[in-house]
Amino acid sequence: MHQDHAPHHPTTATEWDERYSGEPMWSGNPNQALVDEAAALPAGRALDIGCGEGADSVWLASRGWQVTSLDISARAVERTLTAAQAAGVAVTGLAAAFSDATLPAGGFELVSAMYPVLPADGGSALDKLFGLVAPGGHLLFVHHAGMEEHDAAQEVELLFPADIAAAVRGRDGWDLVTDELRDRHVATGQGAHHAQDVVVLARRRAR
């Protein structure tokens, strides 16, 4: 549930497990947007939605974050735990769809969703995303530019950065910190052909 997509999005755990059954898919490096936006944040509790092969989770854990690594694919979570062990850091793995995952309300100072495949679920996914962020915490949501058009023919409506930005503007107690198009430079992995990302960072005001 991470970083790039085949012409047809896998939607089930079985389909995602199949994608993670072969050779490594991604670059092995943390996503630059995460590094850019989170490097200056004080470490706390982080949720990595769609942890994939674990590069983001490992980077966060290496900087002192307490990381929960969530993916619909159990094989992806296994790869993340293996990467964390190899790096000498600890993360908590959770294999579940975002909609089904039991997660603490207000439980994370950072909720990171990098190139996720998140069904909109009639607004319930948005409410859950925002509800997971602790007062004073941040929600980071990043996707490849142009994916809305790419996904127009999909049977399931997905969430994109524009949805997050619009929701922040209409939600009390939140500030939109970043909403911009950025060039992307990735040389390896299945996402390497994407040249730009849309980066949205929102902050929940402290009580």
DAWOBEL-V566303 format. One record per helix or strand of 3 or more residues. SS is the DSSP state (alpha for helix, beta for strand). FROM is the first residue (numbers start at 1). TO is the last residue. Records with the same first field share a line. If there is no record, write none. Layout:
BEGIN
SS = FROM-TO  FROM-TO
END
This chain:
BEGIN
alpha = 13-19  32-38  55-62  74-87  121-131  147-150  161-169
beta = 45-49  66-71  92-95  108-114  133-144  174-183  196-204
END
